[in-house]
Amino acid sequence: MLLAGTASAQIVQSPGDFAFFKEPASKNSSHVAKETRVSARVMRDFLKSYKNVSDEKWIELRDAFVALFNLDEIDYQVAYAKNGNWIRTIRSYQENNLPQDVRHMVKSTYYDYDINLVQEIEKPRDPLVYIIQLIGSTEIIKLIVCDGEITRLQKFRKSK
């Protein structure tokens, strides 16, 4: 069964488990389709989970739909399989929204760095994963924090 309502969607062919979008497509974007059929099951789950959201943008991937929206200063990307099953949620936010225990763990090790961006990844049956970008005076570091452990993913030297 299709069409719980009509939603705007951008069609993207993106392989892989995650697609990170910097910002939602604007209503005036030439890449946004006029009408996309989002399954009733996807819309039901989305509306049940996010009652206070009304301005989401939908992107259609090869095998999924992704809703993009901002709620309480947090950017959301909520992905559903075409059959309606929830795949994952990515929340992007600043340091002030990071859980205190995770912030303490990162800052106690990287005390000379500022937390620039956090991406929190939630998937069914998996622990929460935090991808954290740190900025220091000479370096930019990207960390993964999961299950109480910090792993350095990338390290870049700033250009002078």
N, C-alpha and C positions, 0 to 999 in steps of 0.2 A: 504494500500500500504506500503511495507516495502523496506528498503535498499536504502538510499540515497548514501551510501558509506559504507565501512567496517570500523569498529572501534574496537579497543581493549577494552575489558571490563572485570571487575572482577565481578563475580556473588556473591551477598551477600544476605542472608535472614535476613533482619533487620526490626522488627516491629517498629511501632511508626512513628511520623511525621518527626523527624529529624534523620539523621545519620551523625555524625561528624567523619570525617576521618582525621587522623593526617597528612598524606602526600599521594600524589598520588602513585599508584602502579607503580613500575618500569617496563620498557619494558622487563626486564629479569626475572620478578617474575613468579614463577611457578603457581601462583593463577590467572594469567591473561589468559583469553580465547583467542584463536587464532583469531576467528572471531565472531562478535556479530552483529546482525542486529538491527540497530537503525532506527526508523521510519523516513521517509523523512520529515515529519512535524517537528519532534524534531530537525533534522539537519538544516532545513531551518531556524527555529527560532533561534537556537544557532548561526549559521553563520551570520545571520542578526544582532544579538545583540553583537556578539564578533568577529568583522571582523579581528582584529589583532592577534587572537589566532590560532595557528596551531599545538600545541603540547599537546592538551588535552588528558586525559585518561578517558575512559568511564567505569563506574561501573553499572552493571545491578542488580537492586533490584527486589523483587517479583513483584511490581506494578509500577516501575519507572526506569528511567535511570538517572545517575548522571555524569556530566562532571566535572573533576578536572583539574585545571590549575593554573598557576601563571601569573599575569599580573601587572606590575608596583609595585612589592614588596608586592602584596596582593594575598593570596591564595583564590581561588574561588571553591565553590561547587554549581553547578547549577543543580537543579533537575527538571525533566520533567516526567509527567505521560506517560504511554506507548502510550496513544492516542495523545501525542504531547503537551498537555497543560502544561505551566510552573507552577511548584508547589512552588518553593522557591529558593533563592540564599543566600548562607552563605559566607561572606567575612571574612577572618581571617587576622589580621594585628597587627602592633605595635602601640604604642601611637602616633607616629608622623603622622599617617594617620587618626586618630580620629578627627571628626569635632570639631572645636574649642569650640562651645557652649556646647557640651556634655563633652568634656575634662574639661572645666571650672566648670561645675556643679559637676563633680566627684571630681576634685582636691580641690574645695573650701570646701568640706565636709571631704574628706580623704586626707588631705594635707601631712600627714606623710607617705603615701604609694606611691609606684611606680606602674604605670600601666604596667603590664607584657604582657597581651594579650587581644585583642578585637575580638569578633565575632559579626559581624553585620548580622542580619537576616532580609531578605526582602521577604514578601509574598504578593500575590495579595490582594488588598483591606484591608490590615492590616498596621498599622504604623510600621516604622522601630523599631527593637528591638536590643539593644546592650547588649551583655553579656561581662562583663569586669572583668578580674582577676587582683586583687591588691595584692602586696606583701609589707608587713611591716616588721619591725624588729623582731616581735614575731608571726605575724599572716599572713594568706593568706585569702583574702575575695573575694567572687564572687558576683558581682552585676548584676542586670538587670536594664537597663535604657530604659524607653519607655514613650513617650508623656510628657517629662519634669519631670518625677518622677523617683526616685532611690529606688530600693527595694533590700535589702540584701538577697541573695539567700542562700549562705553558708559562714561559717566562720570556719577556721581551725587554730589550734595552731601549730606553727613550732616546730619540735623536736629539742632538744638541743644537 
